[in-house]
Amino acid sequence: MRPYDMIRRAEPDLKGLGITAETPDGEVIKAMVDHPSIIQRPIVEVRDRAALARPIEKALEII
C-alpha cells in the first residue's frame, strides 16, 4: 500500500496541496505529517502488517 492510498481524497484540507497519485511517496508522507486530518482511519497494525480498516472487515484480513 502506498501512502497515497491512505489519504482521504475528499478532505477539505487536501484541496490546494496538489497531491495526486503521481506525487512521490515522500511528499505525500510529509503532507500527512503536516495535515493529519487527510489520513484515512482507522489503521490497524498487527505484528509486521498493517491495514486500512475501511470497511472494518479489512482488519480481519491481518488478524
Secondary structure, DSSP 8 states (H G I E B T S, - for coil): --GGGGB-TT-GGGTTS---TTS-HHHHHHHHHH-GGGB-S-EEEETTEEEE-SSTHHHHTT-
